[in-house]
Every structure is written in structure tokens, then in C-alpha cells.
Amino acid sequence: MEEIPKPAELAKRGGAWFRSGAVQLHLGVESDFVPAKKAHPGLRCAALDELIKRLEAAGHEVTRGGRFEDGALHAYVNVRSATASS
């Protein structure tokens, strides 16, 4: 996905927007955010192994999850924030 600019009024809030073809992903920032343990978005990736390597190199925890019924590999990612590592 490529990062796309947010409208100026929304950019003040932080976060980032991404696009791949017709699909957009909008991510926001919330200082007291606590992620759910099981509820999560799922995204398909054409190069999962490469993505996992990049995420791990950036210090994020990745757990491989096996295969879905259609044979697609999947993984779970626990993204470490910059403040969590300091």
C-alpha cells in the first residue's frame, strides 16, 4: 500500500491513510488506546513473507498462524509503538 496525504484539516489529528487500487485504509491515533485481544482487521498481502521480514526488522512481534481454508498463509502482528519501546 502507498501512503496518501490526508486532508489538511484531518492531518492535524495524526494518523495516516494508505491506498492500494480502490482500497483505502485510514489509521487514527488515540493516546489512551488499548487494542482488543481478538477483534482485528484482516488484510491480504501478495508477499506475506517479505512483509513479515520488514515488520520483524522494525521490531514488531509477528506470529505465523498457519493456513486458511483456501490455502492462504496468515500471521498476527503486534505493532510496537515508538512510546512502548522507550
N, CA, C and O atoms as a GROMACS GRO file, in nm:
protein
  344
    1MET      N    1   0.085  -0.118   0.000
    1MET     CA    2   0.000   0.000   0.000
    1MET      C    3   0.088   0.124   0.000
    1MET      O    4   0.197   0.125   0.058
    2GLU      N    5   0.041   0.225  -0.066
    2GLU     CA    6   0.115   0.352  -0.066
    2GLU      C    7   0.046   0.450   0.029
    2GLU      O    8  -0.076   0.454   0.037
    3GLU      N    9   0.126   0.528   0.100
    3GLU     CA   10   0.067   0.629   0.188
    3GLU      C   11   0.017   0.743   0.101
    3GLU      O   12   0.084   0.786   0.008
    4ILE      N   13  -0.102   0.793   0.134
    4ILE     CA   14  -0.160   0.907   0.063
    4ILE      C   15  -0.182   1.020   0.162
    4ILE      O   16  -0.205   0.996   0.280
    5PRO      N   17  -0.175   1.144   0.114
    5PRO     CA   18  -0.192   1.257   0.207
    5PRO      C   19  -0.335   1.266   0.260
    5PRO      O   20  -0.432   1.241   0.189
    6LYS      N   21  -0.345   1.302   0.387
    6LYS     CA   22  -0.476   1.327   0.448
    6LYS      C   23  -0.515   1.472   0.418
    6LYS      O   24  -0.428   1.556   0.398
    7PRO      N   25  -0.645   1.501   0.414
    7PRO     CA   26  -0.687   1.641   0.402
    7PRO      C   27  -0.626   1.723   0.517
    7PRO      O   28  -0.614   1.673   0.629
    8ALA      N   29  -0.589   1.846   0.489
    8ALA     CA   30  -0.519   1.931   0.587
    8ALA      C   31  -0.590   1.935   0.723
    8ALA      O   32  -0.524   1.926   0.827
    9GLU      N   33  -0.721   1.947   0.723
    9GLU     CA   34  -0.795   1.956   0.849
    9GLU      C   35  -0.782   1.828   0.931
    9GLU      O   36  -0.776   1.833   1.054
   10LEU      N   37  -0.778   1.713   0.864
   10LEU     CA   38  -0.767   1.584   0.934
   10LEU      C   39  -0.621   1.550   0.968
   10LEU      O   40  -0.596   1.477   1.064
   11ALA      N   41  -0.527   1.602   0.892
   11ALA     CA   42  -0.385   1.574   0.916
   11ALA      C   43  -0.342   1.623   1.054
   11ALA      O   44  -0.249   1.567   1.113
   12LYS      N   45  -0.407   1.726   1.105
   12LYS     CA   46  -0.373   1.780   1.238
   12LYS      C   47  -0.392   1.677   1.348
   12LYS      O   48  -0.328   1.685   1.453
   13ARG      N   49  -0.479   1.579   1.325
   13ARG     CA   50  -0.509   1.478   1.426
   13ARG      C   51  -0.407   1.365   1.432
   13ARG      O   52  -0.410   1.283   1.524
   14GLY      N   53  -0.316   1.359   1.335
   14GLY     CA   54  -0.220   1.249   1.328
   14GLY      C   55  -0.277   1.133   1.251
   14GLY      O   56  -0.380   1.145   1.184
   15GLY      N   57  -0.210   1.020   1.260
   15GLY     CA   58  -0.254   0.902   1.186
   15GLY      C   59  -0.201   0.904   1.044
   15GLY      O   60  -0.118   0.988   1.008
   16ALA      N   61  -0.249   0.811   0.963
   16ALA     CA   62  -0.203   0.801   0.825
   16ALA      C   63  -0.310   0.732   0.741
   16ALA      O   64  -0.390   0.653   0.792
   17TRP      N   65  -0.311   0.764   0.612
   17TRP     CA   66  -0.400   0.699   0.516
   17TRP      C   67  -0.316   0.625   0.414
   17TRP      O   68  -0.208   0.671   0.376
   18PHE      N   69  -0.366   0.509   0.370
   18PHE     CA   70  -0.295   0.428   0.272
   18PHE      C   71  -0.394   0.385   0.164
   18PHE      O   72  -0.515   0.378   0.188
   19ARG      N   73  -0.340   0.355   0.043
   19ARG     CA   74  -0.425   0.313  -0.068
   19ARG      C   75  -0.354   0.203  -0.146
   19ARG      O   76  -0.232   0.205  -0.163
   20SER      N   77  -0.433   0.108  -0.193
   20SER     CA   78  -0.388   0.007  -0.287
   20SER      C   79  -0.503  -0.016  -0.383
   20SER      O   80  -0.604  -0.077  -0.345
   21GLY      N   81  -0.490   0.030  -0.505
   21GLY     CA   82  -0.601   0.022  -0.600
   21GLY      C   83  -0.718   0.103  -0.548
   21GLY      O   84  -0.702   0.219  -0.512
   22ALA      N   85  -0.835   0.042  -0.545
   22ALA     CA   86  -0.955   0.112  -0.499
   22ALA      C   87  -0.974   0.105  -0.348
   22ALA      O   88  -1.066   0.165  -0.294
   23VAL      N   89  -0.886   0.031  -0.278
   23VAL     CA   90  -0.900   0.012  -0.134
   23VAL      C   91  -0.819   0.117  -0.058
   23VAL      O   92  -0.703   0.142  -0.091
   24GLN      N   93  -0.880   0.178   0.042
   24GLN     CA   94  -0.810   0.271   0.130
   24GLN      C   95  -0.818   0.221   0.273
   24GLN      O   96  -0.917   0.161   0.314
   25LEU      N   97  -0.711   0.248   0.349
   25LEU     CA   98  -0.705   0.213   0.491
   25LEU      C   99  -0.670   0.341   0.566
   25LEU      O  100  -0.566   0.402   0.541
   26HIS      N  101  -0.757   0.383   0.657
   26HIS     CA  102  -0.736   0.505   0.736
   26HIS      C  103  -0.704   0.465   0.879
   26HIS      O  104  -0.783   0.396   0.944
   27LEU      N  105  -0.589   0.508   0.928
   27LEU     CA  106  -0.546   0.476   1.064
   27LEU      C  107  -0.541   0.603   1.147
   27LEU      O  108  -0.485   0.704   1.104
   28GLY      N  109  -0.599   0.597   1.265
   28GLY     CA  110  -0.601   0.713   1.354
   28GLY      C  111  -0.512   0.692   1.474
   28GLY      O  112  -0.459   0.583   1.496
   29VAL      N  113  -0.497   0.796   1.551
   29VAL     CA  114  -0.412   0.794   1.671
   29VAL      C  115  -0.497   0.832   1.790
   29VAL      O  116  -0.574   0.928   1.786
   30GLU      N  117  -0.483   0.755   1.897
   30GLU     CA  118  -0.556   0.782   2.021
   30GLU      C  119  -0.460   0.754   2.135
   30GLU      O  120  -0.414   0.641   2.150
   31SER      N  121  -0.428   0.854   2.216
   31SER     CA  122  -0.324   0.840   2.318
   31SER      C  123  -0.352   0.731   2.420
   31SER      O  124  -0.259   0.664   2.465
   32ASP      N  125  -0.477   0.710   2.459
   32ASP     CA  126  -0.507   0.609   2.562
   32ASP      C  127  -0.565   0.482   2.501
   32ASP      O  128  -0.637   0.408   2.569
   33PHE      N  129  -0.536   0.455   2.375
   33PHE     CA  130  -0.588   0.338   2.303
   33PHE      C  131  -0.535   0.208   2.363
   33PHE      O  132  -0.416   0.196   2.392
   34VAL      N  133  -0.625   0.112   2.382
   34VAL     CA  134  -0.588  -0.023   2.427
   34VAL      C  135  -0.645  -0.120   2.324
   34VAL      O  136  -0.767  -0.130   2.310
   35PRO      N  137  -0.560  -0.192   2.251
   35PRO     CA  138  -0.611  -0.280   2.146
   35PRO      C  139  -0.686  -0.400   2.201
   35PRO      O  140  -0.654  -0.450   2.309
   36ALA      N  141  -0.784  -0.444   2.127
   36ALA     CA  142  -0.858  -0.566   2.163
   36ALA      C  143  -0.766  -0.686   2.142
   36ALA      O  144  -0.678  -0.681   2.056
   37LYS      N  145  -0.786  -0.791   2.217
   37LYS     CA  146  -0.702  -0.911   2.203
   37LYS      C  147  -0.742  -0.994   2.083
   37LYS      O  148  -0.657  -1.056   2.020
   38LYS      N  149  -0.872  -0.998   2.048
   38LYS     CA  150  -0.917  -1.083   1.938
   38LYS      C  151  -0.977  -1.006   1.821
   38LYS      O  152  -0.962  -1.049   1.707
   39ALA      N  153  -1.044  -0.896   1.845
   39ALA     CA  154  -1.104  -0.820   1.736
   39ALA      C  155  -0.995  -0.746   1.659
   39ALA      O  156  -0.916  -0.673   1.718
   40HIS      N  157  -0.991  -0.766   1.528
   40HIS     CA  158  -0.885  -0.707   1.448
   40HIS      C  159  -0.923  -0.706   1.301
   40HIS      O  160  -1.004  -0.787   1.257
   41PRO      N  161  -0.864  -0.614   1.224
   41PRO     CA  162  -0.886  -0.619   1.079
   41PRO      C  163  -0.795  -0.726   1.018
   41PRO      O  164  -0.690  -0.757   1.073
   42GLY      N  165  -0.836  -0.779   0.908
   42GLY     CA  166  -0.754  -0.875   0.834
   42GLY      C  167  -0.731  -0.823   0.694
   42GLY      O  168  -0.826  -0.782   0.626
   43LEU      N  169  -0.607  -0.825   0.649
   43LEU     CA  170  -0.572  -0.777   0.515
   43LEU      C  171  -0.495  -0.884   0.440
   43LEU      O  172  -0.410  -0.951   0.498
   44ARG      N  173  -0.524  -0.902   0.313
   44ARG     CA  174  -0.449  -0.997   0.229
   44ARG      C  175  -0.327  -0.926   0.173
   44ARG      O  176  -0.330  -0.806   0.144
   45CYS      N  177  -0.220  -1.001   0.159
   45CYS     CA  178  -0.093  -0.946   0.112
   45CYS      C  179  -0.033  -1.044   0.010
   45CYS      O  180  -0.026  -1.164   0.037
   46ALA      N  181   0.010  -0.994  -0.105
   46ALA     CA  182   0.067  -1.079  -0.209
   46ALA      C  183   0.206  -1.131  -0.172
   46ALA      O  184   0.248  -1.234  -0.224
   47ALA      N  185   0.276  -1.063  -0.084
   47ALA     CA  186   0.413  -1.101  -0.046
   47ALA      C  187   0.424  -1.107   0.106
   47ALA      O  188   0.495  -1.028   0.167
   48LEU      N  189   0.352  -1.202   0.166
   48LEU     CA  190   0.345  -1.209   0.312
   48LEU      C  191   0.481  -1.230   0.376
   48LEU      O  192   0.513  -1.163   0.475
   49ASP      N  193   0.562  -1.320   0.323
   49ASP     CA  194   0.694  -1.344   0.384
   49ASP      C  195   0.779  -1.218   0.387
   49ASP      O  196   0.846  -1.191   0.487
   50GLU      N  197   0.777  -1.140   0.280
   50GLU     CA  198   0.853  -1.015   0.275
   50GLU      C  199   0.799  -0.915   0.377
   50GLU      O  200   0.876  -0.848   0.446
   51LEU      N  201   0.667  -0.906   0.387
   51LEU     CA  202   0.606  -0.816   0.485
   51LEU      C  203   0.645  -0.856   0.626
   51LEU      O  204   0.678  -0.771   0.708
   52ILE      N  205   0.642  -0.986   0.656
   52ILE     CA  206   0.680  -1.034   0.789
   52ILE      C  207   0.825  -0.996   0.820
   52ILE      O  208   0.854  -0.951   0.931
   53LYS      N  209   0.914  -1.013   0.725
   53LYS     CA  210   1.055  -0.976   0.746
   53LYS      C  211   1.068  -0.827   0.777
   53LYS      O  212   1.144  -0.789   0.866
   54ARG      N  213   0.996  -0.744   0.704
   54ARG     CA  214   1.002  -0.599   0.727
   54ARG      C  215   0.946  -0.561   0.863
   54ARG      O  216   1.002  -0.476   0.932
   55LEU      N  217   0.835  -0.624   0.901
   55LEU     CA  218   0.775  -0.595   1.031
   55LEU      C  219   0.867  -0.637   1.145
   55LEU      O  220   0.885  -0.562   1.241
   56GLU      N  221   0.926  -0.757   1.134
   56GLU     CA  222   1.018  -0.804   1.239
   56GLU      C  223   1.143  -0.716   1.245
   56GLU      O  224   1.192  -0.687   1.354
   57ALA      N  225   1.194  -0.674   1.130
   57ALA     CA  226   1.312  -0.586   1.128
   57ALA      C  227   1.282  -0.452   1.195
   57ALA      O  228   1.372  -0.387   1.248
   58ALA      N  229   1.156  -0.411   1.191
   58ALA     CA  230   1.116  -0.285   1.254
   58ALA      C  231   1.083  -0.303   1.402
   58ALA      O  232   1.044  -0.208   1.469
   59GLY      N  233   1.098  -0.427   1.454
   59GLY     CA  234   1.078  -0.451   1.596
   59GLY      C  235   0.938  -0.494   1.637
   59GLY      O  236   0.906  -0.495   1.756
   60HIS      N  237   0.854  -0.531   1.539
   60HIS     CA  238   0.718  -0.573   1.570
   60HIS      C  239   0.712  -0.724   1.588
   60HIS      O  240   0.787  -0.798   1.524
   61GLU      N  241   0.624  -0.770   1.676
   61GLU     CA  242   0.608  -0.912   1.703
   61GLU      C  243   0.512  -0.973   1.600
   61GLU      O  244   0.400  -0.926   1.583
   62VAL      N  245   0.558  -1.078   1.530
   62VAL     CA  246   0.476  -1.146   1.429
   62VAL      C  247   0.465  -1.293   1.466
   62VAL      O  248   0.566  -1.360   1.492
   63THR      N  249   0.342  -1.344   1.470
   63THR     CA  250   0.317  -1.486   1.497
   63THR      C  251   0.252  -1.546   1.373
   63THR      O  252   0.143  -1.504   1.333
   64ARG      N  253   0.318  -1.643   1.313
   64ARG     CA  254   0.260  -1.710   1.196
   64ARG      C  255   0.141  -1.794   1.243
   64ARG      O  256   0.148  -1.860   1.346
   65GLY      N  257   0.033  -1.790   1.164
   65GLY     CA  258  -0.090  -1.855   1.206
   65GLY      C  259  -0.134  -1.974   1.124
   65GLY      O  260  -0.245  -2.023   1.144
   66GLY      N  261  -0.053  -2.022   1.033
   66GLY     CA  262  -0.092  -2.137   0.952
   66GLY      C  263  -0.158  -2.096   0.823
   66GLY      O  264  -0.121  -1.995   0.763
   67ARG      N  265  -0.258  -2.176   0.780
   67ARG     CA  266  -0.326  -2.151   0.653
   67ARG      C  267  -0.478  -2.144   0.672
   67ARG      O  268  -0.534  -2.213   0.758
   68PHE      N  269  -0.541  -2.061   0.591
   68PHE     CA  270  -0.687  -2.056   0.587
   68PHE      C  271  -0.738  -2.171   0.502
   68PHE      O  272  -0.658  -2.244   0.441
   69GLU      N  273  -0.869  -2.189   0.496
   69GLU     CA  274  -0.930  -2.297   0.418
   69GLU      C  275  -0.891  -2.291   0.271
   69GLU      O  276  -0.882  -2.395   0.206
   70ASP      N  277  -0.869  -2.170   0.217
   70ASP     CA  278  -0.833  -2.156   0.076
   70ASP      C  279  -0.683  -2.171   0.051
   70ASP      O  280  -0.636  -2.152  -0.061
   71GLY      N  281  -0.606  -2.205   0.156
   71GLY     CA  282  -0.463  -2.227   0.143
   71GLY      C  283  -0.377  -2.104   0.170
   71GLY      O  284  -0.255  -2.115   0.176
   72ALA      N  285  -0.439  -1.987   0.185
   72ALA     CA  286  -0.362  -1.864   0.208
   72ALA      C  287  -0.298  -1.867   0.347
   72ALA      O  288  -0.363  -1.900   0.447
   73LEU      N  289  -0.170  -1.831   0.351
   73LEU     CA  290  -0.100  -1.820   0.479
   73LEU      C  291  -0.151  -1.697   0.554
   73LEU      O  292  -0.196  -1.601   0.492
   74HIS      N  293  -0.143  -1.701   0.687
   74HIS     CA  294  -0.177  -1.581   0.764
   74HIS      C  295  -0.085  -1.568   0.885
   74HIS      O  296  -0.019  -1.663   0.927
   75ALA      N  297  -0.084  -1.447   0.938
   75ALA     CA  298   0.000  -1.416   1.054
   75ALA      C  299  -0.069  -1.308   1.136
   75ALA      O  300  -0.153  -1.234   1.086
   76TYR      N  301  -0.032  -1.301   1.261
   76TYR     CA  302  -0.082  -1.199   1.352
   76TYR      C  303   0.033  -1.105   1.385
   76TYR      O  304   0.146  -1.149   1.407
   77VAL      N  305   0.005  -0.975   1.389
   77VAL     CA  306   0.109  -0.875   1.413
   77VAL      C  307   0.072  -0.794   1.534
   77VAL      O  308  -0.039  -0.742   1.544
   78ASN      N  309   0.168  -0.781   1.629
   78ASN     CA  310   0.152  -0.694   1.743
   78ASN      C  311   0.246  -0.577   1.719
   78ASN      O  312   0.367  -0.588   1.738
   79VAL      N  313   0.189  -0.464   1.676
   79VAL     CA  314   0.270  -0.348   1.640
   79VAL      C  315   0.316  -0.276   1.766
   79VAL      O  316   0.235  -0.242   1.852
   80ARG      N  317   0.443  -0.256   1.775
   80ARG     CA  318   0.503  -0.185   1.890
   80ARG      C  319   0.507  -0.036   1.858
   80ARG      O  320   0.562   0.004   1.755
   81SER      N  321   0.452   0.045   1.944
   81SER     CA  322   0.456   0.190   1.921
   81SER      C  323   0.592   0.243   1.963
   81SER      O  324   0.664   0.179   2.039
   82ALA      N  325   0.624   0.360   1.913
   82ALA     CA  326   0.752   0.424   1.947
   82ALA      C  327   0.759   0.452   2.096
   82ALA      O  328   0.866   0.444   2.156
   83THR      N  329   0.646   0.484   2.159
   83THR     CA  330   0.647   0.516   2.302
   83THR      C  331   0.659   0.387   2.386
   83THR      O  332   0.713   0.391   2.496
   84ALA      N  333   0.610   0.274   2.334
   84ALA     CA  334   0.616   0.150   2.410
   84ALA      C  335   0.758   0.098   2.421
   84ALA      O  336   0.792   0.029   2.517
   85SER      N  337   0.841   0.130   2.323
   85SER     CA  338   0.978   0.078   2.324
   85SER      C  339   1.074   0.168   2.399
   85SER      O  340   1.189   0.130   2.422
   86SER      N  341   1.032   0.286   2.438
   86SER     CA  342   1.124   0.376   2.507
   86SER      C  343   1.109   0.370   2.656
   86SER      O  344   1.180   0.440   2.728
   0.00000   0.00000   0.00000
